[in-house]
Amino acid sequence: MPSIQLLPTALSELFAQVTYSGSLTLADRYGLMAALLDDSLGEEERDVIDRLLRAVCKGRLSLVEQISAVM
């Protein structure tokens, strides 16, 4: 099974883009899933993921079925 390698700034860029757009796309959700499967994920990165998931639960972010957001 191939290992998953995240880009060093992937989660911070994802957080900024999702916060700006107000929606979590299908590609964003796959990116979060890949990040969670990474065994070397640090505490700061896990906190970013937790913040995004809490924002979805509280209704501050919406889940959309689009592949990606168009800016």
N, C-alpha and C positions, 0 to 999 in steps of 0.2 A: 504494500500500500504506500503510495507516495506521501511524503510528509508535507505539511502545510507551512509555508513561510510567509509571514505577514511583512508588509513594508513597514519600516520603523515609524512612520508618521501616519499610517493608515487610519488608526482609530481616532486620532485628533482631527484629521481632515474629515472623516465621516461625521464626527460629532458636530463640527462647524457647519458642514453642509446640511445636515438634518435639522439642526437648530435654526438655520436660516430659512430653509424651505418649509419647515413645520410638518414634514411628512417623511415616513420611513418607507422606502421603495422595496421592491422584491430583491433587487441587487444589494441594497443596504442590509437587509435581513440575512441574506446569504453571507455577506461579509462578517456580520456579527456571529453567525454560526461558525464560520471558519476561525474567527478569533477565539471563540470559546473552546474550540478543539485544540488550540495551540497550548501545549504543556508549559511553554516558557512565558506565558502571559503574566505580567507583573500586577501588583496590587493597584497601581494607578490605572492601568488599562482595564482591569475588572471594574474599577469604580466608574469609569466612563460608560461601560456597557450597562452597569446598574442604573446610572442616571438616565440613560436613554430608555431603558425598559420601564422605569418609574414614570417617566414623562408620557409614555404610551398609556400606561395604566391610569394616569390621572387625566388623560384626554388632552394634554398639551401637544402631543404629536399624534398624527393620524397614520394609519397603515394604508398604503395604496398598492394596488396591484400592477402598477406600471413597473417596467424594468428599471428605468432610471428617471430622475427628475430632470427637467429641462429648465436651465437657468436663462 
